[in-house]
Amino acid sequence: MTKVKEQIETLAVEQETELKNLIVYNDDVNTFDFVIESLIKICKHELEQAEQCTWIIHYNGKCQVKEGSFDELAPMCLSLLNRGITAEVQ
């Protein structure tokens, strides 16, 4: 019985600390400068990182811009959505 309880507790901890990805999608509305500025302000990117992510979004249709816990990424995602940038946490 103790072994099962330990396994359940371990699984619960793994789920709580499971890393998620903040994905930003390309659109035909937002400018490069606006997306770059948003990534710097909301995701705390450096200029070069924000520029690279923006080009990846443009050419690939999407980019993982941040990795972290759901609790960390959800407010960032909401802020991007509020700016009209299509994003989701996966």
Contacts in CASP RR format, 6 or more apart in sequence:
PFRMAT RR
TARGET T0000
AUTHOR 0000-0000-0000
METHOD contacts of the structure
MODEL  1
MTKVKEQIETLAVEQETELKNLIVYNDDVNTFDFVIESLIKICKHELEQA
EQCTWIIHYNGKCQVKEGSFDELAPMCLSLLNRGITAEVQ
16 69 0 8 1.000
17 69 0 8 1.000
18 69 0 8 1.000
19 67 0 8 1.000
19 68 0 8 1.000
19 69 0 8 1.000
20 67 0 8 1.000
20 68 0 8 1.000
20 69 0 8 1.000
20 70 0 8 1.000
20 73 0 8 1.000
20 89 0 8 1.000
20 90 0 8 1.000
21 64 0 8 1.000
21 66 0 8 1.000
21 67 0 8 1.000
21 68 0 8 1.000
21 73 0 8 1.000
21 89 0 8 1.000
21 90 0 8 1.000
22 43 0 8 1.000
22 64 0 8 1.000
22 65 0 8 1.000
22 66 0 8 1.000
22 67 0 8 1.000
22 68 0 8 1.000
22 73 0 8 1.000
22 76 0 8 1.000
22 77 0 8 1.000
22 80 0 8 1.000
22 87 0 8 1.000
22 88 0 8 1.000
22 89 0 8 1.000
23 62 0 8 1.000
23 63 0 8 1.000
23 64 0 8 1.000
23 65 0 8 1.000
23 87 0 8 1.000
23 88 0 8 1.000
23 89 0 8 1.000
23 90 0 8 1.000
24 35 0 8 1.000
24 39 0 8 1.000
24 53 0 8 1.000
24 57 0 8 1.000
24 62 0 8 1.000
24 63 0 8 1.000
24 65 0 8 1.000
24 80 0 8 1.000
24 85 0 8 1.000
24 86 0 8 1.000
24 87 0 8 1.000
25 57 0 8 1.000
25 61 0 8 1.000
25 62 0 8 1.000
25 86 0 8 1.000
25 87 0 8 1.000
25 88 0 8 1.000
26 57 0 8 1.000
26 58 0 8 1.000
26 60 0 8 1.000
26 61 0 8 1.000
26 62 0 8 1.000
26 86 0 8 1.000
27 85 0 8 1.000
27 86 0 8 1.000
29 84 0 8 1.000
30 83 0 8 1.000
30 84 0 8 1.000
30 85 0 8 1.000
32 54 0 8 1.000
32 58 0 8 1.000
34 83 0 8 1.000
35 50 0 8 1.000
35 54 0 8 1.000
35 57 0 8 1.000
35 85 0 8 1.000
36 47 0 8 1.000
36 50 0 8 1.000
36 51 0 8 1.000
36 54 0 8 1.000
37 50 0 8 1.000
38 79 0 8 1.000
38 80 0 8 1.000
38 83 0 8 1.000
38 85 0 8 1.000
39 45 0 8 1.000
39 49 0 8 1.000
39 50 0 8 1.000
39 53 0 8 1.000
39 54 0 8 1.000
39 65 0 8 1.000
40 46 0 8 1.000
40 47 0 8 1.000
40 50 0 8 1.000
42 76 0 8 1.000
42 79 0 8 1.000
42 80 0 8 1.000
42 83 0 8 1.000
43 50 0 8 1.000
43 65 0 8 1.000
43 66 0 8 1.000
43 76 0 8 1.000
45 53 0 8 1.000
45 65 0 8 1.000
53 63 0 8 1.000
53 65 0 8 1.000
54 63 0 8 1.000
56 63 0 8 1.000
57 63 0 8 1.000
65 87 0 8 1.000
66 73 0 8 1.000
66 76 0 8 1.000
70 89 0 8 1.000
73 89 0 8 1.000
74 89 0 8 1.000
76 87 0 8 1.000
77 87 0 8 1.000
77 88 0 8 1.000
77 89 0 8 1.000
80 87 0 8 1.000
81 87 0 8 1.000
END
